[in-house]
Amino acid sequence: MSQSIILHSPWTWQQGIQHAIGKLADQVENPRLEAEIVLSYVLQVSRAQLYAWPDKLLTEQELKRFQAWVAQRAEGLPLAYLTGWKEFWSLELQVSTATLIPRPETELLVKLALHRVAVDASDSILDLGTGSGAIALAIAWERKYCHVLAVDCCEQALVVARGNAQRLGINNVDFLHSDWFSQLDSQQFKLIVSNPPYIGCHETLDPSVTQEPLLALLAGEDGLSALRPIIEHAPVYLQPGGQLLLEHGYRQGQEVRNLLKLRGFKEIFTALDGAGLERVSGGSMNSE
């Protein structure tokens, strides 16, 4: 059947899903789920509504858009960039090609941060390289009396992050255009968190991330070119007894612990992600 005939045929929602499943079968892990997600975003309905009204017809405009999105997904465009949204810490976040797509393993960084901040605390917290704002907004959402400062060197990413904060009504977070600490004055924080780039330039990238911003992924020859300066300068911006938490690659735990020790951090640790891989390391400064 030719493309023009397809576009003018009356398709039901269910037929659209079956078409997408066939297109995505060899490209994604769960083609039915992704087909349903794409169609629900095209139609602006819930997946439950897709099941409730499977025989409802797609308009020609809806069908064209749906087929275009399915084709893009089959070519490797991340689902989050297609829909423009990604859930993180139960928050629905807008994302763009200027931001890294938030990942489930990064929620470990949020959990560790929250464990170190009392529910009624009014601490100052710094998020370095905020991207879409995922980490900063999750912490600010859970610790409403704290003030979170989120910085990024990419203005386009900050536009997305500010938009997410405004839409979610999270008012205890501010955003600053800064290359790591460069635009900070003499501010000090109880906690500094970061999910910086940590992939070495010569490492083979997973195909699923090749369309994400390389600035947020690659970090020099050994993957440590962002982690090193963060660890080096963090003590200046930490209050006495303050702590630093860093996400890193699963093979970088020992190197990050060594860097923390050399810089004078104490109580150094590494936490494992859900897959049992070393994912977040941190330490604290003396309270003296």
ABEGO torsion letter per residue (X at the ends): XBAAAAAABBBBAAAAAAAAAAAAAAABABAAAAAAAAAAAAAGBBAAAAAABAABBBBAAAAAAAAAAAAAAAAGBBAAAAAGBBBBGGBBBBBBAABBBBBAAAAAAAAAAAAABBAABABBBBBBGAEAGAAAAAAAAABAABBBBBBBABAAAAAAAAAAAAAAGBAABBBBBBBEAAABBABBBABBBBBBBABBAABBBBAAAAABBAAAABBEAAGAAAAAAAAAAAAAABBBGBBBBBBBBAAAAAAAAAAAAAAGBBGBBBBBBAAGBBABBBBBBBAX
